[in-house]
Each structure stands twice: as structure tokens, then as C-alpha cells.
Amino acid sequence: MKRFHSLSEVRSELTAGTLSCRQLVEYYLDNIERQNGQLNAFLEVWADEARAQAEAVDAKLAAGTAGPLAGMVVGLKDVLAYAGHALQSSSRMLDGFKSLFTGTAVQRLLDADAILIGRQNCDEFAMGGSNETSFFGPARNAQDPTRVPGGSSGGSAVAVQADMCLASIGSDTGGSVRQPAAFCGVVGLKPTYSRISRYGLVAFASSFDQIGPITRSVEDAALLLEVMAGPDAMDSTVSQHEVPAYSQLLTPAPHYRIGYIADAINSEGLNPEIRQALEGQIELLRGQGHVVKAVDFPYLDFMIPTYYILTTAEASSNLGRFDGVKYGYRAPDATDLESLYKKSRSQGFGAEVQRRILLGTFVLSASYYDAYYTKAQRVRRLIKEKTDELLRQYDFLILPTTPTTAFKLGEKQDPVSMYLADIFTVQASLAGVPAISVPVGEDAAGLPIGLQVMAGAFREADLLAFAHGLTEGVTA
């Protein structure tokens, strides 16, 4: 069976009768069987359930009652609640835990007749940029298994890259959908904050977290966003904005005003081959008649410290619920309540999660709250205001997704160097605006390069149309 690029290709064969959903599921299960032992993308495969779902969808297709995602085989990052299924956030802390309910985004996928095939590896509690903090070991890049797939949605990106499913649903706090998409040569979308309900998403940093799709095509990303987005009574922070038919609005405008952040492209830490690829895209866009100008963004050096102060503070609060008492891992050698808390959390959380909890607790402490947390909130406001100002002047901002292509497993031992890998993705997260990473070529070693595009809040329709034009070789 051929590798499908989009759901529309799958649906054309389903309509022609040359393919069934059951055959499609068997194809992906076979790919998982052959590759997952090396790539470690899936933590659990729901083979029998996927087969049963496929047969049910085939029946609906025959009856003409199938939903918009019929034929789409989807994997879920291990931070999304699905009733009766294990939910561990790739952590020992949630060992043995099964979700008691299904999150809104996942339920909407099921209601639209998506076929869910399994639970995917990620950095522990979505904290990491390489998928190396997972309790289950790292996922590996299918292009070169000695290299990381990115994180935290690394297993989700590898699964799409290696054709183990057509699409994955990840989460993006500071680049956790976009960075692995760039490293794996696929499409990764972070919607506007609040565009998709967070009900059923294990919380890392609640004012940043957003569910987003990882796909092979922009049209599939648009369709998945269309299905998952919208108001939800279970999430008081979700937007009440109307959800456009994104999948029907993928024709780009003839001309756009596009800004690129000069300091990002001229950054000393940017891989020269990525710089060359981006400069090539800039010239291509100019040649197509778009206005493309360099813009000044004076806060580039402040974004990483601001992001990590705020997200660790929120993480220290959100992860307080994992105490060894109510559910998840409980230290077997505890002797009293205090030792139960200490030992359960020390043994249950990995080193990176502990580091972030400690850092977050420190910046929230009475002596340092104003010096760090309050100041970071002020800087976030400046970053958001400047980003919004630029996005009023320009339709889009373009910049690299990552400073390098996929690095070697174990290469970044220093936490700060790992944090700096997020330098280009955290801006959209701090500002709460939508951003997408699309593949724009490869380096000399054959490793994928990603281009990131940002748009104004709730302008996903424009963003997806532009990105669709980029990936299809046209922007008009």
C-alpha cells in the first residue's frame, strides 16, 4: 500500500472501493510492528479497538453517514485523556493510571469518525525538547535513529514521519508541536491560545498549553483544527469565537505583507543551512509579488528566560496534585505522611521535571516573587504587545522553527543549551498567537528544515491558507 499524504487521498480510494478502513488500519499496524521497536514512538497500540473502529467506519461509509474524519488514523500524545485507557504523561509518577473520562478534543475526533490507533511517547509531563526525558526512553528520529525527533511531542511527530499513522494530536506549550514537526519534516500547528479546549489535557503550564495537530499536509491540519476547535462547557478559558470551515478556506490571497525578524535570521546560533533555506524562501516570496520586509523585535534575548520563569512557576503549581496519595506512583518505602510525599515525588518524577518544579517553587517564593515572577509577567506583556503590533502591520511573521536541525541523542547535557533550542518557538506561545511549522527542505545530511509562520490571534484561516500555498509551491 502506498504512503498517503492526506485524508483526501485516503477518501478518494475509499470512495472508489479500492481501499477499506480495515485494510488501512492493518497497513499502519504493520508499519508500527516493523518500526516501533527501534523508533519507540508508540507506548501502547490499540490494535483490536482500531480494527473495530475501522469496521464501524466502513459501515458508516457504506451507509453514507460517515463523519468528516472517516479514514483518518490518528495517534494521541500521552497527555490526552481517553476513558479507560492508560494516561501517564510518559512518567513513572502516573504508573498504572487509567483515565476516567475522555477529553473534549479526543471526543470530537471520535465523533467525527477518526480511528484512534495508540498512545504516543513524549517528554515527561511534556517537559523537554528532545523526547529524552520520557520514563520509557527516547523516541528516535526516523530519518536518522541516532538523532532526536524533538519534543515534547516527539513520538507523535515520528509516528507521522515514519507512516505509522496519518496524523497525531500533540500539545504545544513553548514549541512542543512545532519543533518536533520541524525535526521530522512534517506539519505542526499551534492554534491561538484558547482555540481548542484543554479539558482532558494533562496540565504543564495552563496559560500556555494548547492542543495541536501534527500531519503530513496543511489540509489535514486545517480539518483537524476545524473538528477540535470551539466552545466547551468543560473549559471556562476556551474561546467563544465561531469556528470557520478552515479546510474550505485554503486558497491563499494574491499578495501578502510578510515580515521576517532580522535578528532571528542573523542570529549567531542559527545553522547556516537553515539560514540559507529561509533566505531562499524570502526571495521566492518576493519573486511572487509579496511585500517581504525585515522587522525589528527587540525582545529576542528575553523570551527564553521569561518563558521558563513563567512555565516552571505554573508547573510547580499544577504538579502539586501528584503526591502519591490519590493516584499514580506511591513510594513503597514510605514510613509516614511526610516521607510518603517526599519519596513518592522524588522517585516518581524524573530529573528534568524535578528541576522545573524546584525552579518554579523558587520564583514563586515570597522573597523572589516580585524579582522574578512579577517581572517576567511584565516582560511577557511587552513581548505580546510588540508581537501584536507587528501582526497588525504585517499579515504574517516568518522565522526559523529551530536554530539547528535534529541533534544527536545525548548531545545536549546542559539544560540551558536545551532550553535555548526553543528560542524561535516561544514567541508565539508567550503572545498566545497561532503558529505553524512547515518543511522547507533538508540540510546536507538529509535532515529536515522547518519554516515557522505566525499570524494574528484567531487568524488560523489566513495562516493555513498561506502555509498551504508554501507547501504546494504556490502562495497565490
N, C-alpha and C positions, 0 to 999 in steps of 0.2 A: 504494500500500500504506500502511496506517495505521502510526503510530508505536506500537511495543509498549512497555508499561510493565514487563512482567515475563516471565520464561520461561513461566510458567503460561499466559499469554495466547497465546504462540507455540505451546505444545504443544497447546492446545485446537484451534487451526486446523490444525496438522499432523495431529492425530487425525481431524479432520473431513474432511481431504483437500482443504481449500481453500487450502493452502499447502504448499510443499516447502522443504527446507533450501536447495536450489539457488536457488530464487526469492528466498529471504530473503537469501542472500549477494549476489545481484545487486542487490537493493534497497540494501544497505549499501554495496556498491562504487559504485553510482551516487551515493549521498549523499557519499561520500568524493571522488569525481571532481568533484562540483559545489562542494564547500565547502572542501576541504583546501588549495587554493591560497591562500585568504585566511586560514584559521584555523591552518594549519601544525601540525595535531595529529599526523598520521602522518608518520614519516620514511621508511617503506617499507611498501608494501602487498603482501601475498602473495596476489594475486588468483587465480592458477591453482591454488595449493595450497588456498586456501579453497574454490574450486569443487570440487576433487577430494575434499576432506574432506566437503563438503556432500553430494555424491553417495554417498559411503560411508555417511554417517549416514542418508540417506534409505533406503538398502538395509537398514540395521540396523533402522530404524523399521518398515519393511515386514515384516521377519522377526521383529519383537518382541524383538530383542536389544539395543536401544539403551541407552546409559548415561544417568545422571541429568541430564547437561548437554546431551543431544541437542537441537539447535535453538538453543543459546546461542552467539552470535557474539561473540568476545572479542578485545580488543586487549591487547598486552603493552607495558608501560613499558620503555624502552630500558636497563634494568638487569637484565633477566631472561634467563638463558641458555636458548637453544633451538638444539639441534645443527644446524650447517650454515647458520645464519642470522647476519646481522651483529649484533654487540653492541658498542655504542660508548659507552654512558652519556652520549650527546649531547656527546661530547668529541672534539676533534682527536687527543687522545692515543691513542685506540683506532681511529684511522682505518684502515679495511681489515680489521679483526679480525673473524673469524667464530668463533662458539662451537664448541668441540669436544664439548660434551655438553649434555644437557637437564637443567635444574634440576628438583628434586623437585616443586615446586608446579606448574610447567608440565606436567610429565609426568602428574601426576594429573588435570589438566584434559583432556589428550588422552585419557587412559584412560577418562574419563567422557564422551567424545564431544563435548567442546566444539570449536567451529570457530574456529581462530586466524586472524585476518584481517590483522594487521600489527603493526609496531613503532612505538611512540609517543614523541613528543618529551618531553623533561624538562629540568630544570635540570642543568647539567653535573655528573656524578657525584652527582646528587641533592642538590646543594648550592645551595639558593636557595628563595625563597618566592614567585616570580612567573613562573617559566619563562623569565626573560630572560637567564640565564647559559648557555643552550644554544648550542653551537657552530653549530647550524643555525638560529639566530634564534628569537625568542619564538613560542610558541603564543599564540593570541588568544581572548578570551572570546567565545563565540558570541552572547551577549546584547548585547554592545557590543564590536566588534573593536578599539576604541581602548583597551580595558582588558585587564588581565592575567587569566589564568584561575586564578592561584595556582600554587603549586609545592610540592615539585618535580614532582609527578605532574600537571603542568598539561595536557599533551597528552592524557593518559588521561582526565581529567575532561571536557575539551572534546569528546572523541570520543563520550562517553556523552551529554553535554548536547546536542550537535548531531545525534544519532541516526546516528552513523557506525558504531556497534556497540551491542550491548545492554549489554555490561559491559566493564570494563577491570580489569587487575590492575596495581596500583601498589606502591610501597613507602613506608613511613612511618617516619621517624627522629625527627622532632620535630613532626609535623603534616602531612607531605607527601602524605597521602591525604585527611585531614580538611579542611585549609584549601582546597585546590582544589575539593573537593566542595561546600563552603560557597559559594565564589565562583561556582560554576557551577550551583547549585541541584539537586544530586544527592546520593546517599547515599554516605558514605565511612566504612569501618570499619578501625580499627587493632585487631587482636586483642591478647590478652595476649602479652607478650614470650615467645617460645619455642613459641607455639601452632602456628605454621606453620614448617616447615623453611626455613632460609636457604641451603641448598645450591643454588647456581646464581644467587644474588643478588649482584651486584657490591657489595662492602662499602664503606660510608661510615663508620659508627660501629657496631662489631659488638655492643656491649652495648645498643644502641637499635633497630637496624634490624629492621623487621618487614614482611612482605608483607601486603597487604590489598586487598580488592575495592572498586571504585567502580561503583555500579549506579544504576538508576532506582527500585528498590524494595528495601525491607528484606528481603523474602523471597528475592530473588536473592542479596543479600549473605550471608544465612544459608546458602543452598545452596552457594555458592562456598566459604565457610569450611568447611563440612562436608566438601567434597571435598578441599580442600587441606590441612587440619589433620591432625595425628597424628604418631606416632613415625617416625623416619627414621634408618637406619643411617649415612647420609652426613653427619649433623649431630649432633655429640655434645651440643650445647646444647639440642636440641629437647625439648619436654616429652613424658613418657610417659603423661600423663593420657589417659583414654579420651575419644574424640570423641563428644559427644552428637549426636543427629539434630536439629541446630539448626532445619532447615527444617520440622520437625514440631512444634516447641515454641514457636510464635509467638503463643499465646494469653496475653495479659497477666493478671497476678493482679488481683483486685478492688481491692486497696489496697496502696500502697507508701509507704515513708518516703523522702522526697526532700529532699536538702539542696542549697542553692544558695550559692555563695561570694559573700558580700555585697560584698567588696572588688572582685571582678571586675565585678559588675553596676554598682557605683557608681564604677568607675574613670573618671577624667577623660578618658582616651584612648578610651573606648568611644563609638562612634557613637550619638547619641540614638535613632535609629530602630531600631537593634539592641537597645538597652536597652528600648525600648517593646515590641518584639516578644517579648523574653524575659519581661518583666513580665506581658505578656498570657498567655503560656504558663503562668507560675506561677499566675496567678489561675484559669486554666482547669483546671489540675490540682487546685487546692484545691476548686474547684466540683464536681469529680468524686469528692471524698471522700478524696483522698490527703493525707497529712501532709506539708506542704512548709514547711521552716524554713530561715532564714538560718544559715550556719555560718561560723566564723572560720577562715581559713587564713593564718597569719602570714608565710608564705614567698613570697608572690606576687612581691615585688620581687627575690627572689634566684634565681628559676627561670631567667631568660634567661641571666645570667652563668654560672650553674652548668652549664646545658646547653651553652653554646658553649665553655666551657673543656674539658669532657669530650669533646664530639664532635669538636672540632678536634684534640685530642690523639690520639684514635683514628684520625681521618682521616690525620694526618701519618704514622702507622704503616702503615695499610692502603694508602695510595697510594705508599708507598716502592717497591712492586713495579713501578711504571710508570717504567722507566728508559731506554727506547729501545734496550735490548739484546735482550730476549727476544721482544717482540711489540709491535704498535702503532706509533705515530709515532716516527721516528728522524730527528733533525736532519740535513739534507743537508750542512751546512757545518761539521760537527764535524771536528776535526783530531787529537784524541787521546781517551783514555777519559774524562778529567775533563770535557773540553768536550762530549763526547757526552752525558754525564749532564746537565750544566748546560743546554745548548742544547735538548736534547730536552724536558726538563721545562719550561723557560721558554717554548718555542714551542708545546708540546703542551697545557699546562694553561691555562685561562682565568684572568682576574684574580681572580675570587672563589675558585676552587679554590686558587690560589697563596696568597691571603690566609689561607685556613683552614689550609693546610699550614704556613705560616710561624708563625701564631699557635699551632698545636698543637705545633710543634717548640719554640717559646719556652717554653710552660708545662711541657713535659717536660724542659727543660734542667736540669742539675744545680743551678744557682743558684736556680731558681724552682719546682722540682718541689713542694716542701712548701708554698710560699706560695700556689700556685695549684691544681695538680692534686690534691694530697692534701686540701686544704681543700674543694675542690669535691666530692670524693667523700664527705666528711663531711656536707656540706650536702645532697647527693643522698640520703643515708641519712635525714636529718631529714625531707626532703620525702616520701620513700617511707613512713616510719613514720607521719607525720601523715595522709597520704592514706589509708593502710590503716586507720588508726584511724577516720577519718570514714566509710569504706566498711563498717566493722563496725557503726556506729551507724545508717547510712542505706543503703537499697538502691541508691540512685544519687546522684551529684552532677551537677547541671546547671550549665552556664555557657556563655557565648558561644563559638562556634568561633573567630571572628576579631573584632578590635576595630573593623574597618571592613568595608564591602562592597568589591567588586573596585575597585582603584585604577587610575589611568591608566598605560599603558606609559611608562616613563621617569620616573615621578613620584618614586620613592624612589631618589635618587642616593647618599644617605648609608647606608653598610652598617648602622649601628646602628639606623636607623629601619626598615630591612628586617627586621632580627633581632627587633625589638620586635613585629612583626606576628605572631610565634609565641607571644606571651605566654600565651595561653589553651590552647594545644595541647601545650606541652612538659611540663606536669604529668603527664599520663598516660604520657608517654614516660619521664620520669625515674623514675616509680613502677613502670613495667612493667605497668600495668593496661590493660584494654580500654577503648576509647572509640569513639564513633560520632558522626558529624555528619549531621543530617537537616535538610532545608529547612523553614523555618517562615515563609515569606512573602517579600516583597520590599520594598525601600525606595521612596521617591518616584520614583526614576529607573528603577524596574523591575529593579534588581539584586538577586539572591537573598541571603537572610539564612539563616545556619546556626545551629542549636542543637546544642551538644555535650553528650553524656551519657557519664559514666564509671561503671563498675561494678567490683566487686572482681575480683581475679585469677581467671581461668578461669570467670567468670560470664557468658560471652557469651550463653548461652541466655536468661538473665533480661534482659540488656541488649537483645538483639534483639527479644524479646517486647515490652518496654516501648517501644522505638523503633518497632516495627511499629504499636503502638497509637497512638503520636503521629502517624505519617504517615497512618494510616487514619482519624484523627479520633476514636478511642476509646482509652482506656487500661484498660478493664475489659470 
